[in-house]
Amino acid sequence: MSLANGSSSSPLTAQACWVVAPGQAEIRSEQLPALAEGEVRVRTLHSGVSRGTEGLVFRGEVPASEARRMRAPFQAGDFPGPVKYGYVNVGVVEAGPSELLGRTVFCLYPHQTVFQLPASAVLPLPPDVPPSRAVLAANMETAINALWDANPSPGNHIAVVGGGTLGLLVAWLAARLPTGTVEVVDTNPSRAGIAAALGASFALPAQAQGNADLVIHTSGQSAGLATALGLAAFEATVLELSWYGSRPVSVPLGEAFHSQRLTLKSSQVGHVATRQRERWTHRQRLELALSMLTDPVLDQLITDSAPFAELPQVLARLAGADAPDTLCQRMDYYPQP
């Protein structure tokens, strides 16, 4: 094994963000062990906050029944806390196999300044994808899986209810289908300009175009799901991407749901969509997501950035109701001694 920046046995101290209790996070130090054979050491450049899922973790809203399935690949601790959680990390390999040394990589690791993991768990970034944009990879992977689950057809009118990062990435992908139309539906009118840049139209819920061939819901709110059901055409599918944790959800299934013969279908990134499962692995799907991040227009989805040291305060802000205009929140890391 070839190493950079010193011996693999040199002690290193890392800083990581932990949710120590519902509504409370802090930065903790930990010492890394000697680098094992087949591992890489990665120094983080950026990490991304998955606002919906990490908001549930921060607020302590992960149901006990889902605690095992909700574990992130390199999570430490357990819900509701203390837990080190996250899965959007972009960094540079500073020790490990020679073919990876100096490469900028993406991996599903929590928010931490420097860390070690199996070399097989990192994916080098395509040369035309900047590290700052690669924090969209996990959401892009979810959006790809959603379109695989939804199976839209050319010419469809597709409504995307919820103009957050995931919803806008779904709209961007759907807008590339031939001859169809895509409308983003959200209560925040500031999403209109971004939707237009991504190739979609925009409407507030009361003005949204109905009779949609496919509706994809990403808002994380029961009111959004009600809007999605109301926009669906006869025998259309409403694809549910929101995950509500332990919160109860009120769904108006007593209105036109039955007479319209609607299908309400869940989609979740933990499994590759059924139609692709025999041909695509999780790694291949993530590689596809990274390869699709070459368009600079996607930088408009990264609306906020902050130093890693401020992550506990950022999590508290994003988990509340005072950050309506934040889409993707990027955390930036600086060289550590």
C-alpha positions in Angstrom: 0.0 0.0 0.0 1.3 3.4 -0.9 0.7 6.2 1.5 0.7 10.0 1.4 1.2 12.6 4.1 3.1 10.3 6.4 2.8 6.8 7.8 -0.5 5.0 8.2 0.5 4.5 11.9 0.7 8.3 12.6 -2.0 9.3 15.1 -4.7 11.6 13.6 -7.4 13.5 15.3 -10.7 14.1 13.5 -13.6 16.3 14.2 -17.1 14.9 13.6 -20.6 16.2 14.1 -22.9 14.2 16.4 -26.5 14.6 17.3 -26.2 14.0 21.0 -30.0 14.3 21.8 -33.1 15.4 19.9 -32.6 19.0 18.9 -28.9 19.2 20.0 -25.7 18.6 18.0 -22.1 19.2 18.8 -18.6 18.7 17.2 -16.6 15.9 18.9 -13.0 14.9 18.4 -12.0 11.3 17.8 -8.7 9.6 17.1 -8.3 7.5 14.0 -6.7 4.1 14.2 -3.8 3.0 12.0 -4.9 2.7 8.4 -5.7 -0.9 7.6 -4.9 -2.8 4.4 -7.4 -2.0 1.7 -8.5 1.3 3.3 -8.2 4.9 2.2 -7.9 8.0 4.3 -10.0 10.8 3.0 -9.8 14.5 4.0 -13.1 16.2 3.5 -13.6 19.2 1.2 -17.4 19.4 1.4 -20.3 17.6 2.9 -24.0 18.1 2.2 -26.9 18.1 4.6 -29.8 16.0 3.5 -32.4 18.3 4.8 -35.4 16.0 5.0 -33.8 12.9 6.5 -31.2 14.7 8.6 -33.9 16.9 9.9 -35.8 13.9 11.1 -32.7 12.5 12.8 -31.9 15.9 14.4 -35.4 16.2 15.8 -35.4 12.6 17.0 -38.3 11.5 14.7 -36.9 8.2 13.5 -39.4 5.5 14.4 -38.0 2.7 16.5 -39.4 0.3 13.9 -37.2 1.9 11.2 -34.0 2.4 13.2 -32.2 -0.5 11.5 -33.3 0.3 8.0 -32.5 4.0 8.5 -28.9 3.5 9.4 -26.5 5.3 7.2 -23.6 3.2 5.7 -21.0 4.5 8.1 -23.2 5.7 11.0 -21.8 5.5 14.5 -24.1 5.4 17.5 -27.9 4.8 17.5 -31.1 6.8 17.2 -32.2 9.0 18.8 -28.6 9.8 19.9 -25.8 10.2 20.4 -25.5 9.4 16.7 -23.0 10.4 14.0 -25.2 10.5 10.8 -24.9 11.7 7.2 -24.1 10.4 3.8 -22.9 13.2 1.5 -19.2 13.6 1.6 -16.7 14.8 -0.9 -13.0 14.7 -0.1 -9.4 14.0 -1.3 -7.7 10.6 -0.7 -4.5 11.3 1.2 -3.5 7.8 2.0 -4.3 4.4 0.6 -3.8 2.5 -2.7 -1.6 4.3 -5.1 -4.3 4.5 -7.8 -6.5 6.6 -5.5 -3.9 8.9 -4.0 -4.8 12.5 -4.6 -8.1 11.7 -6.2 -11.2 13.6 -5.3 -13.9 11.1 -4.3 -17.5 10.9 -3.2 -18.6 8.6 -0.4 -21.6 8.0 1.9 -19.8 9.1 5.0 -21.1 11.4 7.8 -19.9 15.0 8.5 -16.2 14.6 9.6 -13.0 16.3 8.8 -10.9 13.2 8.0 -11.9 9.6 8.1 -10.9 6.1 7.0 -13.0 3.5 5.2 -12.6 0.6 2.7 -11.3 1.8 -0.7 -14.2 0.1 -2.4 -16.6 2.6 -0.7 -15.3 5.7 -2.5 -16.1 6.8 -6.1 -13.7 9.1 -7.9 -15.4 12.2 -9.3 -15.7 12.5 -13.1 -13.2 15.1 -14.3 -15.9 17.6 -15.3 -17.8 17.5 -12.0 -16.4 20.0 -9.4 -16.2 18.9 -5.8 -18.5 21.7 -4.7 -21.3 20.4 -7.0 -20.8 16.7 -6.1 -22.7 17.2 -2.8 -25.8 16.8 -5.0 -24.9 13.2 -5.8 -27.1 11.5 -3.2 -30.2 13.5 -4.1 -29.5 12.9 -7.8 -29.3 9.2 -7.1 -32.7 9.3 -5.3 -34.1 11.3 -8.3 -32.9 8.7 -10.8 -34.4 5.9 -8.7 -37.7 7.8 -8.6 -37.8 8.1 -12.4 -37.0 4.4 -12.7 -39.9 3.6 -10.3 -42.3 6.1 -12.0 -41.5 4.8 -15.6 -42.8 8.0 -17.3 -43.5 8.0 -21.1 -42.6 10.6 -23.7 -45.4 13.1 -24.0 -46.5 12.8 -20.4 -47.5 15.8 -18.4 -45.6 15.4 -15.1 -46.3 17.4 -11.9 -43.7 17.5 -9.2 -45.2 18.7 -6.0 -42.5 20.0 -3.7 -39.7 22.3 -5.0 -36.9 21.3 -2.7 -33.6 20.0 -3.9 -34.9 16.5 -4.6 -38.1 17.7 -6.3 -36.1 20.1 -8.5 -33.7 17.3 -9.5 -36.6 15.1 -10.4 -38.0 17.9 -12.5 -34.7 18.4 -14.2 -34.5 14.8 -15.1 -38.1 14.6 -16.2 -37.8 17.7 -18.4 -35.3 15.8 -20.5 -38.0 13.4 -21.7 -39.1 14.1 -25.3 -42.3 16.2 -26.0 -43.6 16.1 -22.5 -44.2 18.9 -19.9 -43.1 19.2 -16.4 -44.5 21.6 -13.7 -43.0 22.2 -10.3 -45.7 22.9 -7.7 -44.7 24.6 -4.5 -45.9 27.2 -2.0 -42.7 29.2 -2.3 -42.8 31.5 -5.4 -39.0 31.9 -5.2 -38.7 28.4 -6.8 -40.1 29.7 -10.1 -36.8 31.0 -11.5 -34.9 27.9 -10.6 -37.6 25.6 -12.1 -37.4 27.6 -15.3 -33.6 27.3 -15.4 -34.0 23.5 -15.1 -36.5 23.3 -18.0 -39.8 23.1 -16.0 -42.7 25.5 -15.5 -43.8 26.5 -12.0 -47.2 27.0 -10.2 -48.5 27.7 -6.8 -50.8 24.9 -5.6 -54.0 26.7 -6.4 -52.9 27.5 -10.0 -51.3 24.1 -10.8 -52.3 22.3 -14.0 -54.4 19.2 -13.3 -55.0 16.1 -15.2 -51.3 15.0 -14.8 -50.3 11.7 -16.2 -47.8 11.3 -13.4 -47.4 13.2 -10.1 -44.3 12.9 -8.0 -44.6 14.2 -4.4 -41.5 15.4 -2.5 -42.7 18.1 -0.2 -42.6 16.1 3.0 -46.0 17.6 4.0 -49.4 16.0 4.1 -50.9 19.1 2.4 -48.5 18.5 -0.4 -49.6 14.9 -0.8 -53.3 16.1 -0.9 -52.3 18.5 -3.6 -50.6 15.7 -5.5 -53.6 13.5 -5.4 -55.8 16.3 -6.6 -53.6 16.9 -9.7 -53.6 13.3 -10.9 -55.5 12.3 -14.0 -57.8 9.2 -14.3 -55.8 6.1 -13.4 -52.6 8.1 -12.9 -49.8 7.3 -10.5 -48.8 9.5 -7.6 -45.3 8.5 -6.6 -44.5 9.3 -3.0 -40.8 10.2 -2.3 -41.4 12.0 1.1 -40.5 10.2 4.3 -42.3 11.4 7.3 -40.6 9.5 10.1 -42.8 9.2 13.1 -45.2 12.0 12.1 -48.8 11.0 11.3 -50.0 11.8 7.8 -53.5 12.7 6.8 -54.3 11.6 3.2 -57.7 12.5 1.5 -58.5 9.0 0.2 -62.2 9.6 0.6 -62.5 12.2 -2.2 -61.8 11.2 -5.8 -59.1 8.7 -5.0 -61.2 5.6 -5.8 -63.4 7.0 -8.6 -60.3 8.2 -10.4 -58.7 4.8 -9.8 -55.4 6.4 -8.7 -52.3 4.5 -7.7 -50.3 5.8 -4.7 -46.8 4.2 -4.9 -43.8 4.6 -2.7 -40.2 5.0 -3.9 -37.2 4.8 -1.7 -33.5 4.8 -2.6 -32.5 2.0 -0.3 -33.4 -0.5 -3.0 -32.7 -0.2 -6.7 -36.0 0.2 -8.6 -37.6 -3.1 -9.4 -37.2 -2.8 -13.2 -33.5 -2.1 -13.0 -32.5 -4.3 -10.0 -31.2 -7.3 -12.1 -28.9 -5.0 -14.1 -27.9 -2.2 -11.8 -26.0 -2.3 -8.5 -26.1 0.5 -5.9 -22.6 1.5 -6.9 -23.5 1.7 -10.6 -26.5 3.9 -9.8 -24.3 6.2 -7.8 -21.8 6.4 -10.6 -24.6 7.3 -12.9 -25.7 10.1 -10.5 -22.2 11.5 -10.4 -21.9 11.4 -14.2 -25.0 13.5 -14.5 -23.7 16.4 -12.4 -21.8 18.1 -15.3 -24.3 20.8 -16.0 -23.4 24.1 -14.2 -27.1 25.0 -14.0 -27.3 22.6 -11.1 -25.2 24.9 -9.0 -28.4 27.0 -8.5 -29.6 24.2 -6.2 -26.8 24.8 -3.7 -28.2 27.9 -2.1 -26.3 27.9 1.2 -22.8 27.2 2.5 -21.2 27.4 5.8 -18.0 26.3 7.6 -18.1 22.8 9.1 -17.6 24.3 12.6 -21.1 25.9 12.3 -22.9 22.6 11.4 -24.6 22.2 14.8 -26.2 25.6 14.4 -27.0 24.9 10.7 -28.8 21.7 11.7 -30.9 23.6 14.2 -31.8 26.2 11.7 -32.7 23.7 8.9 -34.8 21.6 11.3 -37.0 24.7 12.1 -39.3 26.8 10.0 -37.0 29.8 9.5 -35.1 28.5 6.4 -37.8 28.5 3.7 -35.4 29.5 0.8 -32.6 27.0 1.6 -32.3 24.2 -1.0 -29.0 22.2 -0.7 -26.9 23.2 2.3 -23.2 22.6 1.7 -20.7 22.5 4.5 -17.1 23.6 3.6 -14.0 22.2 5.3 -10.7 23.8 5.6 -7.2 22.3 6.0 -6.7 20.8 9.4 -3.3 20.6 11.1 
